[in-house]
Amino acid sequence: MWQQVVERLSTALVVADRTGRILAVNPAAERLLGRTAAAMRGQDVHDLLHRVADGGRVPRGQCPLLRTLTEGTTAHGEGDTCLRGDGRLVAISWSASPLTDHGSVTGMAVLFTDAAAGRGARRARAAYTRALEDLTERLTLVAEITDVLGQTLETDDALARLGHLLVPRLADWTAVDLRLASGEIHRVAVTGPAGRDSGLEGWREHLPEAGEAAPSPLFRVLNDGDAVLQGEVESSAPPEDHSPLAAVHSGFLRAVGATSAITVPLGAEHRITGALTVVRTDPAHPFDTDDLKVVRDIGRRVGLVIDNARRFGRQRAVAEAMQRNLLAPLPQPGRLRLAARYQPAPAGSQVGGDWYDAFELKDGTLALVIGDVVGHDLTAAAGMAQLHGILRSLAWDRTGPPGSVADRLDDAMPVITSVPLATLVLARVVGDPDSGPWTLQWTSAGHPPPLLLTQDGQARYLEAGQGLLLGTGPLPGTSRPTATRPLPPGSTLLLYTDGLIETPGSDLDTGLRRLRRHALTLAHEPLDVLCDQVLAGLPPGSADDVALLALRVPAP
């Protein structure tokens, strides 16, 4: 059986006795050494095979192979030379192991491999490993870009993140050009080794008509949707028949010392929003077709992000305009003073359904409203518009305590609006507008409590009058409460939405304490200053819009 194993072994095997005479060879050794087993049997393995690189014999005393016999130890060799039977020299690697019998060396077994073939295999394995590593890095980069860009709906933020991801992992420089509604091409972001380079940003050029000028890589990408690989970038200026667009792009490549560049469309074939150019400045590492595939995929993903960001921006602008148009001018009844503010959510956040309102009722009393429709989109803003109009109608139509008006609104809401849930504070300021005294009547439908600031340095939340959110429906046999409290001369009442007291990483009680402390320091400021400073005191990280309505009762 062992003879069959040796004969079928793909590695060359030579067995020699303790004097170095060849006893046996396998077929793989015959092929490698170009000699038959019969021709080698009985020959001295060193004298027959071992040579220096120029073909000369190696002195026996310098032969590491023979030390296996004299010292009884294993030995290895790389890049030694053997003489084949046809007279050719072959580079080999070998490994020799002593054969022993009861502790005495009786011979050795030597395995030979073709060193050139081994080096080729090692090179192939190394190249394959490098290719796998490169592929893994590319896939990782694409995955990171997809994840990071998916976290923002602001175009400028997305492009800043993109530049930091691509430089220096894939490129030395990047440039992003966006197609504007006007037809102009605007270079909006350039990122290099030191970060954003505003000096290379900001230019605008019209995209020339097809055939108007010699095509450039940027023109081909924006006009035809092609992806362009420039394995070598020309250092000279473009010919005069090139368009200004081509001249600016070529100037950018020269300015950054580009030796290789890729320009790809942003977005899909029929919805190209711009172009991405990546640049390398090392001539020893130009871009190749594999890089082109990766950058093209990145461009497609970035284009989708930009398209979504633009759609979100348009929706946000419509919703904000709707909200601001519905926030009617405030009345100024008698000596009472009113001020209000609406602050949209920070860029990158969605529009909410916050609103305020103040209007005079049939009986001359002043109605105050602060509310928040559940949701953060155009639907929430539209729902806010519905509630705004219905509440005004209900409050004007029938004089009554705020709790009863809120009950009627709760009954009507599921029938004639699309609003699922909302919070609200509805209040009436009862008293002669000029002389007072004034009393506050209010009800709260799950809304943060009003804050009352008095001239004696007190600040207290009006916790009474609390009821369920609008949309939950009244409990059988119950009605919403109406609370009552005198408004002291010189006092200030603040109605606000939850964006003023809720911030990420903080609980509601902390937000309420912060607002009370801050507002108390502003109690003696003019009402407009108070409102501005309350909003200015919002901690960073707030992602919600804010509505604020303030009432100032005259001092005696």
N, C-alpha and C positions, 0 to 999 in steps of 0.2 A: 504493500500500500504506500509506504513512504517513497518508494521509487517512482510510483505514479504521480505522487504529489510533487516531487522534485522535477520530474519531466514536464509537468504542466505549469510549473511556476513561471510567471512572466518575467521575473528578474533573473539575470544571469548568475549562475552558481558554479563555483569551482572548488573542488575538495582536493587538498594536497596532504602528503604525509609529513612526518616531523622533519624531513630533510628538504621539503619544498617541492617534491616531485608530485606532479598532477596525477591524482587517482581517478577522478571522475569529473565530468562537466555535464550540464543539462543543455537541452536544445536552445534555450535562450542565450546561453554563453556562446554556443557555436555561432549563432546569428550575430551577436554583438562583436565577437572577436574575429569573425571571418575564418574560422578554422573548424575542422571536424573534430569530434571527440577522439577519434583514433589518432589523429595527428598530434593532439595535445597530450594524450595519456602518456605518462612516463617522463615528460619534459619538465625542466625546472621552471616553476611558475614565474620567478623573477627574471631569469635569463631570457625566457621565451617572450615575455610580455612587457615588462617594465622598461620605459624609455623616458628620456627627458624630452622637452618640447621640440628640440631640433632633431630628434630621432636617435640621439646617442644613448648608450647604455648608462644606467644608474649604478654606481658602485654598490656592491652588496651591503657594505657597512652602513650605507645611507638609506637603505630601503626600510621604511616603516612597516611594510607588510611583513617582512621576515621577523620583525621584533615580536610578532604574535607567537611565533614558534619558539624563539629564544627566551622570551619573558613570560609566556603563558597568559598574556593580557589581550583584551580586545583593542582594535585599532581602527581608525577611520581616515579616509583621505578624500580631498576635494580637488578636482581639476588636474589629477595626475594623467599621464599619457601612456597608452598601451599601443603595441604594434599589432595590427591586424595581419591576417594571413595574406591579404592582397597587397601588403606593403604600406597601406595607409595608416596614419596615426589617428587615434581616436581619444578624445578627452573623456575621462571616466571619473566617477565617484565610487568609492568602495568602502566596504565594512567587513573586517575580518574578526572571526571568533575562534579561540583555540578549541580543539577537540581533546578531551582528556580521558584517561582510563585509570581509575584509582589514584587520582592526583597527578599523574604523569601526562605531559603533553604528547599526544600521538599524531597530531596533525592540525589542520585548520580548515574552516569553511569560509569562503570569500564570496560576498555578493558584489556584483558590478552593475552600475547603471551608466547610461550615456549622459555625461554631464551637460552636453549641449541640449539634449532633449529635456533634461531636468530643469535647466535654466529657463528654457522656453516655457515649460509647464508652470514654473514658479512665476515667470513674468505674466503668463496668461492668468494665473490665479490672482496675482497682484492687481492686474488690470481689471479683472472681474470684480475684485473687492472694492477697488476705487470707484468703479462704475456704480456698484451698489450703494456705496457711501454717498456719491454724488446724487443718485436718484433719491435716496433717503433724505438728504439735505434739501433737495428741491421740493419734495412732497411735504416735508416739515414746514418749509418756508411758505408754501401755498396755503397749508392748513392754518398757520399762524396769521397770515394776512386775512384769510376768510374770517377767522375768529375775531381778530382785533377790529377789522373794519365793520363787522356786524354789531359792534358795541356803540356805534355813533350814527347819528342821522344828520350831522353837520359836515358839509363838503370840505371845508378848510381843515377841520380836525381830522377827517379821514385821510386827506392828502398828506398832512404832517405825519401821521402814523405810518402811512405807506412808505414815505421817504426813509424814515428811521429803520424800517424793516428791511428795505432793499439795500441800503448802504450801511456797512460795506459787504454784507453777506453775499450779494449777487452782483453788485455794481459799485463803481466809484462815484458815479453821479446819476441822478435821475431828473427828468423834467416832465411836467404834466401840462398839457394844453387842453383847454376846454372850448367847445363850440358854444357861442352865446346865441341868444334868440335873435340878435341883430345880424347874425351871419359872420361876425368877427370871430377870430381865433385868439384866445387870451391865454398867455402863459402864466399860470396861477401858482405854480410851485416848482422850485428848483432846490434840490438837496444834494450836498456834497459831503466830503469828509468832515467838515466843520459844522454841518447842520444846514439849515435853510440859508440860501444866498439870495437876499432880496434884490441885490444889484442885477441879477440875471432874470428877475421876474417882472411881470407887469406889462410887457409889450402886447400890443394888439395889432393884428393884421387881418385883412379880408382874405378868405380862401379864394384863389383865382379860379376862373371858369376853366373847364377842361379844354386843353389846347391853347389856352391863353399864354402859357409859359412852359418852359421845359419842366417836366415833372421832377419833384424832389421826394425823398422818403416821406416827409411829413405830409406832402400833398397826396401821395399815393395812399397813405393810411387814412387820412380824413375824407378823401373823395371816393376812394374805391374800396376801403375796408381791408386793404392788404396789410400783412405783417412783413416788415422789411428788416433783413439782417445785413448789416454792413460789416463784413469781416475785416475790411481795412477802410479807414476813414481818410479821405483826401484832406491834406493840410492846406491846400490852396483855396482861395475864394471861388465861389461859383461863377459861372459865366454870366455875362450881362443879361442874357435872355431868361434868366431865372427870376422868379417872382420875389417881391419883398419878403414873403413868408419863407421861401427857401433860403434867402440871404440871412435872415435872422437865425434860422435853425442851424445853418452851416456855421454862422459866426459863433453860436453857442458851442458847437462841437470843437471848433478851433480854440475857443477861450479856455475850455477845460482840459485841453490836450487829449482829446479822444483818439484812440487807436482802433476801437471797435465799438459798434453801437447796434442796438435793436430798437425799432419803433413799431408799436402795435396799437391797434384801435382800442378805445375804451368802450366796452359794451358789445352787443351782438351786431351781426352784419347789417341789419336794417334799422338799428337804433344806435348810431355811433355818437357818443357824447363828447369825444375828445381823443387824445393820443397820449400814450406813455412812451417816453424814450429813456432807455438805460444805457449807460456808457461805461466802458472800461478804458483805462489809460495805460495799462501794461501790455506792450506788444507781444509778450511771451504768453499771455493768457487771453486770446481773443474769444469772443462769443462763438458758439457753434449752433448747429441745428437743434440740439437738445435744449440749449438755453432758449432758443427761439420758441419752442413749444411751451416751455414753462412761462415765459414772459407773456406769450399770447393768452395763456389761461389766466394769468394774473390780471391782464388788461380786461378780459371779459368780466371777471369778478368785480374789479374796481368800477367798471362802467355800470354794473347793476347797482352798486352802492351809491354812486353819484346820482343815478336816475331816481332811486328811491328817496335820496336826500332832497332832490329838487321837488319831487312830488309832495313830500312831507312839508317842505317849506311853503309850497303854494297852499296846501290845506291849512297850515298853521296861520298864514297871512289872512286867509278868508275867515277863519274862526276868530282871530283877534279883531279883525275889522267888524265882524258881526257883534262881538261883545262890546267893543267901544261905542258902536253906534247905538246900542241899546242902553248904554249907561247915560241916561238923560241928564241935562243940566239940573243942578240942585236948586230947590227953592230956598229963599231966605226969609222965612216968615217972622215979621216983627223984629224983636231983638235977639231971637235965637239965631245961632250961626251954625252952618253946616260945612263940612269939607269931606272930600272922598278921594280915594286913590284906587286905581287898578294897576297891578304890576303883573305882566305876563310871566309865565315860567321861563327860567333861563334857556338860552339857546341849547337845542338838543333835547329838550323836554317837550311833551305834548301839551296842547292847550287844554285847560280845564273848563269847568262850567260854573265858575264863581261869578257872582254879580251882587250889586248893591242897588238900592233905589230909595228915593224919598219923594213924597208928594202929599199935597193937601187933600183932605177928605171933604165930603159934603158939609159936615158940621164944623169945618174950620180947623179941626185938629190935624196934626202932622203925623203921617205914617212913615215909619222907617223899616227898611227891609235889608237883610243880608242873607244870601243863600248860596248853596253849592249843589249842583247836580252831579250825581255819581257818574264818573267816566272822565276820560281825558282824550277827547277827539272832537271832530266836527259835530258828531251826533250829540255830544254833551253840550256843546255851545248852542246847537239848535234847540235842544230840550230846555236850556236856560231861557232862551227867547220865548218859548211857549209859556213857561211858568211865569215869567215876568209879565206878560200881557194878561194872563188869566187872573193872576193875583191882584193886579191893579183893578181889573173889572169887578172882582168879587168884593174887594175892600171898598170901592166907590159905591157899589150898588146898594149895599145894606150896612148901615152903621151898627157896629156891635163890637164886643171885646175881641182882641186878637185871636184868642183860642177858638172862638166860633168861626172866624174867617178861615183859620187854618184847617178846621174840620171840613168846611165846604171845599176848600182846595184839595184836601186829601181824597174826598169823594169824587171830585171831577177829574183828578189827575189820570187815573188809569183809563178813563173813557175818552178824553179829548186831548191827551198828550201821549208822547212816546217815551216819557221819562219813567224809568223803573223805580228809582229811589232818589231822594233829595233831602238835604238838611236846610233849616230855615230859622231865622229869628224875625218875627213880625212884631213891631212895637207901635204904640200910639203915644204921642206926647200931648197930654191933656192940660189945658190952661190957656189963659189969654196970651197970645203971642207977644204982646208988648209989655204986659205988667206981671204975668204969672199969678200965683205960683204955678209951677209945672209938676206934673206927675207922670211917671212912666208906667204904661201898661204893656206887658209883653208876653209872648209865648215862644217857646223854643221847640223845634222839631228835630231833636238830636244834634243841635248845633252847639259849637263852643259858646260858653256863657259870655254875655256882655261884660265889659270892664268899666266900672264907675270910678273916676278920679275926683276927689273933693278938695276944696281949698285948704282944709286943715291937714293935708299931707297924707290922706288915707287913699288906698286903692283896694277895691274889693270887687270880686266877681259876683255877678247876680245869678246865683245858682237856681233860684226858684223858676217856676213856669216850665219845667222840663217835661217833654213828651217824646213819643216815638218818632222815628224818621217818617217823612212823607213817603207814601207808597206802601207802608206796612199795613194800612187799614186800621180803623179805630177798633178798640176792644168793645164788645157788646155792652151797652148801657153806660158807656163812658164818653166823656168829651175832653178835648184838650184843655189844660189849665191856662188861666191867665193870671199872671203875677202883677202886683202893683207896688210902686216905691216912689216916694217923693224925690225930685231932683233938686238938691241944694243949690242955692245961688253960687255961681262961679264954677260949678262942677262941669266935668267933661265925660261924655259917654262914648265908648269905643265899641263898635260892632265890627267884626272881622271874620275872615274865613280861616280854615285850618292851616293854610300855607304859612300863616304868620307864626304858628306855634309848633308845627311839626317839621323836624329836620331829621335826615338819616342819622342813625346812631344815637338818637336822643329820645327819651320818652315824653309823653304828653305833659305830665306834671312839671318836668323841667322846663318845657317850653312855656307853660303858663306862668311859672315863677319868673322866668327871664323877661317876658313881656310886661308883667306887673312892675318889676323893678325899673325897667327902661322907661316905660310910659310915665311912671311917677316922677322921674327926673325932668320930664318934659311938660308936666301939668300946667305950668304957668307960661309956656310958650304960646305964641299965636297959633291958631288951629292949623293953618297950612304948614307951618314949621313943624308942629307936632307930628302931623301925618308923614311928612317927608322923612323926619328923623326916625320914626318908628320903623318905616320900611328900610331905611339905611342900616338899622341895627340887626337886620336879619343875618344869622350866621351863615357862613359859606356852606355850600352843599345842598341848599334848598332846591327842590326840583318841582315845585308846585307854584301855580299862580296864586295871587293874593288880592282879595278885595277888602277895602277898609273904609268904614263910614264913621265919621266923628261928629258929635253934637256938642256945642258949647252953650251952656246956660249963662245968661248975663249975671255979673256980680251985682250986689245991691248998690 
